[in-house]
């Protein structure tokens, strides 16, 4: 089983570009077909009401219109997948199944702490009216001093209280994620087999996996889905994110199968 986070991300980008190209090509094909169909109708030729050709002509024109509409839908899909590829490429969110998650979270935490200290120190200098003190701070500048000295309605000078409280909340949130990931690292992974059905805590992928010797029956599949497990062809397993409840749900499902 391969769990290269960067490779999976790259595959998602490639797939999005592939779908964008596919939909663009299909749109061009539909547009070309519709244009060729429309070209056989003389310019300005109306539908002859009451003529024996009326029904056939209407149907023909409707087919042309439908193809143009389908082409536009395909173009919209192509644009969607292009945007999706860009979003994946530019996404700087830190995912728990990223092997470098701890490293990235610690870096993020340090950034937030530095920002918190800077805001607190800046406000202290501003209260004293000490510009020299402020300019000694890292990231301080003349322009920022002028901006912070502008009085905001309801907040006064400096960094607003909510800026510090929001940043502090983010510090706590990131610290909690770091603590959780550290616990997962030191905790012994669950790996048990009950009547040939394996319950495996795949830490590298950050998923609890249920691996069946064959395809489970429809009732079992419904139970798995209702418990939040999803089939992963790549892993050959039913899986969901690691948690205590995920393990308990997996045990209940597997034991119910084996007790039949």
ABEGO torsion letter per residue (X at the ends): XBABAAAAAAAAAAAAAAAAAAAAAAAAAAAAAAAAAAAABBBGBBBBBGBAAAAAAAAAAAAAAAAAAAAAAAAAAAAAAAAAAAAAAABABBBAABAAAAAAAAAAAAAAAAAAAAAAAAAAAAAAGBAAAAAABBGBBAAAAAAAABBBBGAEBEBBAAAAAAAAAAAAAAAAAAAAAAAAAABBBBBBBBGGBBBBBBAAAGBBBBBBABBBBAAAAAAAAAAGBBBBAAAGBBBBBBBAAAAAAAAAAAAAAAAX
